[in-house]
Amino acid sequence: MRTTWAPALLLALTGLASNLTYAADGTACRTAHGGTADTREIVAALAAFKPLLNEQQQKVLYQPFDYDHAIRWSNLPLGVVPRNGLRLGDLDAKQAAAARRVFEAALSACGLKLLDEIRLADDWLTAYDKRPIGWSGGNYFLTLLGTPGAKTPWMLQIGGHHLAYNFTFNGHSPGATPLFFGTEPIRFEIKGASYAPLDAQSGAMSRLAAAIAPLPQARLSGTFTDVVKGVVVNGAPGQLPTGGTDTGFPMSFPTGSSDRGILYGALTPAEQALARTAIESYASLPGAAITNPLVAAYESSAALAETYVGYAGQPDLSARGSYVRIDGPRIWMELVVQPAVADNTQLHYHALWRDKQSDYGGEIGH
């Protein structure tokens, strides 16, 4: 298949993400070298990046940290939902290399690999983009909300089709979310190399679903066509959607015990270990300075005692509508199987991580 290669993406592939082998559970990814998300390192990388940009590029890169700008992320392609920020496909080689150093500072090896491979999946889709709706590895954006520094709150956004990293620094709470990721196709090949961007997360969620499938309480009712707490999308079947940003924030979440799945405490030790692995497969995408306090909060004894896991459809994720969720006092992680858009005989994944307390660092919408 003929593929269009964005210069910035070619640079990305010369880095660590193209040279590592990743176990299906993400173990190698979590232990490989990656960024720490230390604020000082990210700010230093941004300081080196800024002088390489012209006045107009700096103007679009830096935006106010407010509700209207923060919620402007989406899982939809650029032709459907315009983005804030600096388009990565417009960067020259020096700018792209400097942007890459920002990504390397903020993202773990897992998160960097996911960024690269989701962009590659979009390049794979370009041959099918007849409308066009903007599939391209170049149509990903870097945006800064507020003033990067060590004291006042600010956000780093990296995203495009099927990807939204929203990291908040110096907020009320450690801010990794909302964090959306997906892939179409699920698996693909470019230039003789094979990729499966969500292999770690889909594998972890599928193994969890298979383990709890014999337990009647674990099955969720209803039909799942997308992630439940994603962006707000309007539209009729067969037409391009409208909306597509996080206008539903702040979200309401299920309460009580009805139809939330089965409690973590009712699982066997082996099943509980699968639940923790699934949590960590999502939470390991930012660097450790963001990840570690969040995992500690999600996996505390008190939090796990109130955490539910549930599924619908096929535990092996082999059919549309298959769905897996982890739902705790703070944590909300979900994965759903949808028909593919380019070829609706195939499938693709959407996944979402939200934090009920610290979306956007707890800085907006409350």
N, C-alpha and C positions, 0 to 999 in steps of 0.2 A: 504494500500500500504506500502511495506517495504521501510524504509527511512534510509539513512546513515547520521549519525550526526557527524559533525566536533566538536571536543572539544571546540574550540574557539566560535563556534556558540551556543553551549549549554550555555556557560558562558554569551553570549550576551542575551540570552532569560531569564536569571535570573534578568536582569535589568529592567529599567523603561519601555522599549518599549513593554514588554509582559504584563504589568499590567495596561495599560491605555485604556480607551475606546475613540475612535476617531470619531467625527462627519464626515459625508461625505464631508463637505466643509473644513475640516481641522481645525475648530475653536478650539476644545479641544487640538489638537496637537500644535497649535501656542501658546496657553496660558499655556501649561504644562511646567514643569521644563525641561530645556535643557541647552546646552552649549551656551556661549556668543560669541565664536570665538574671544575672546580677545587674542591677540598675546602672551601676557605674560603667560596666563594660558596654552596655547597650548605648548609653549616652555618649561614650567615647567613640563608638562606631558611627553614631549619627553625626557627631561633630566632624568626623573625617569625611563623611558623605556630603554634608551640606555645601561646602565650598565648590564641589564639582558640579553643582546644579546652577542653572541660570535663574534669573529673577522669577520668570513665570513658573518654572518647575518648583521653586521654593514656595511660591504662593499656593500651589495646589497640594503640596506635601503637607503643609502646616495648616490645620483647621482648628476651630474652637472645640473645646471639650464640653459639649452640651448634649442634651437628649437627641436633638434632631440629627446631629452628626454621628453620635455614637451608634444609633440604631441603624445607620445606613450600611448594613452588610446584607448579603443575600447568598443563597445557594444557586440562584438562577444566573444564566449567562449574561454577558454585558449588553447584548442586543435587547434584552428584556428589562434589566435593571441597571441603569447607569451607576457608576461608582464615584465616590470621593477619591482624591489622592493622585499619586504619581503612577502612571501605567508603566509596568516593568518592561514591556515590549518597546517602549520609546527610549530606553536608556542606551547610551553608547557603552563601549566595552569597559572603560574606566568606571563609569557610574554603576554599571551592573555588578562589577567586582566589589565596589564599595557597599552597594545594597546587600550583596551576598554576605558581607561581613556583619551587617546588622542582623540578618537572619541567623547566622551562625552564633551570634551572641545570645539571641533570644530563645532559640529553639534547641531542644535536645536533638540527638542524632535521629530519634524517631520522628520528631516534628519536621526536621529538615528533609528527611527522606519522603515523608508524606507530601510536603510542599512540592518537591521535585516531581514525584510520580503523578500527582493529580494534575499538574501542569502538562506533563507528558500525555496523560490520557486526553486532555483537551486538544493537544496537537493531533493525536490519533483521530479525533472526531472531525477535524476540519474537512476531510473528504466528504463527509455527510452533511455539511452545513449549506444546504441549498437555499434557505429562506432569506438571508442568513440571520442567525441569532447570536453570533459572536463567539463560537467556540474557537479558542486559540490559546496556546501556552503564553502568548504575550499579553493576554487580557487579564492580567492579575495586577493588583495595586498595593502600594505601600502608602499608608496615611498615618500622620501623627496628630493626635488631638491634645491640645494643651501644649505646655512647654516642657520638653524632656529635662529632667533634673532629679535631684535626690530628695526633694521635700514636697512639692505640691503635686497633686494628682495629674496624671497624664496617661494617654492610651497609645498603644502601638497596634495598628490594624494591618494585617496582611491577608489579602483574599481576592477571590474571583469566583468563577463557576465552581461549585462543589467544595469551596474552602473559605472559611472565615476564622482567622485567628484574631481574637480581641483581648489583648493583654493590658491590664491596668496596673500602674505602678503608683505607690504612695497613696493608695486608696484606703477606705475604711477596712477592707479585707483583701487578702491576696486575690488578684483578679485574673483568672485564665479564661473566663467565659463571658458571653456565649461562644462556643467553639463548635462550628459545623464542619463536617467533612464527608465527602462522598466520592464515588467513582463510577464513571461509565467509559468504557466497559469495565467489568469486574477484573478481567485479566486481559492482557494484550501484549503484543510484541512489536518492538520498533528496533530496526537495525540489528536484528538477531538477538536482542536482549528481551527477556520476559519480565513483566511487571504485574503486580497485584497490590495496588496501593493500600487497600484496607485489609490485607491478609491477617495482620496481627489482631485487629479489633474484631473483624467478622469471625475469625477462628475462635477467639476467646468467648465471644457472645454465643456462638453456636455450640461450643462445648458446654457452656453453662446451661443453655436451653435444653440440650439433650439430657443432661443430668437431672434436671428438674421436671422434665416432661412426664414421667410416671406419677407425679404428685398432682392430684386434681386441683388443689388450691393455686398451683402455679400458673394455670391457664387463664389468660386475660380474655374478657368478652369483647365483642365488637369486631369491626373490620378496620384494618390499618392500611391506609393508602400513602401515608407519609409519616415523618416524625411528628409527634403530637404537639410539641412546643417550639416548632420552628417559626420561620418568617410567615407573615400574613400574606396569602396569595389569593387573588380574586381571578375569576375567569370561567369561561364555558368550555366544555370538552371540544377539542379540535381547534381552539383558538389560543394564541399566545396569552399567557397570564399577565395580569397587571398587579400592582402592589409589589410584594416580594421583599419587603424589608421588615425589621423587627418592631413594627408598630403595635404589636400586642403586648409589648413589655410595659409595665411589670406583669408577669404571668401569675395565674392562680394554679395551684397544684392539688392533686388528690389528697384528701385527708381520711382519717379513719382506717379501717382495715378491709373494707369491701372492695373487691376487684382491683387490688394492687399487686397481686401475686402472693408469694409465700414468704414468710419472714426468714431472714438470714439465720436466726437462731433455731429454726426447725430443720435446717439442712445438716447433713453429715459433715464431718471435718473436711472430707475430700470435696464435697460440693461447695462448702464455704471457701475453700482455697480457689476454686474455679471462679467464684464471684469476685474475690479480691484480685485475681489475675485480670479479669475483665475490667474492673475499675482502673487498674494500673495501666492497661493498654490504652485507655483514653487519657488518663491523667499524666502520662509520661511524655506527652507531646511538647509542652513548654519545657524550658530549662528547669533545673532542680530547685532554684530559689523560689519558683512559683509552685512547682509540683509538690515538693516535700511537705509544706504545711497543709496543703489541701488533702493529700493522701492521709496524713496523720489525722486530720479532722474526720474524713470519711470513714476511716478504718478504726477509729477509737471504739472501745467496747460499747460505750453508750450509743454512738451513732449506728453501729452495726445491729444493735438490739432493736432498732426502729427502722431497719432497712428491708425493703421488699425486693424480690426478683420475680419477674413474670415473663411469659412469652405467649405468642399466638402464631397460628400457622404451622409451618414445618420447622422443627428445631434445627435442621441442617441448612436452613435458609435457601432451599431449592425451589421455592415457589413465591410468586408475588403475594404481598400481604403478610409474609412471615415477619415476625417482630419480636424483639427482646428488649427488656427494660430493667434498669436498676434504679430504685426510687427510695431515697433515705431522707433524713431530716434536712440535709443540704443538697445531697447529690441527686442529679437527674441525668441518666445516661440512657440513650435509646438507639436502636438500629433497626431499620426497616428495609424490606426488599420491594423494589418497584419494577415495573416494566421499563426497559430502556427506551430512550427517546429516539435515538438514531435508528434502531432496529427493534421494534416492539415485540419481536419474538424472543428477545434476550432480556436479561435482568440487569438491574444495577442497584447500588446501595446508597442510602442516606444514613448518616449518623449524627448525633447531637449530644453535646455535654453542656448542661446548664448547672449553675449553682444557685439555689433558692435564696441565698443570702448575699452572694458576692458577684453576681453578674455585673459587669462594668465596674468592678471593684466596690460595689455598693454606693457609687457616687451619683447615680441619676435615677429618676423615676420612682423614688420612694418618698 
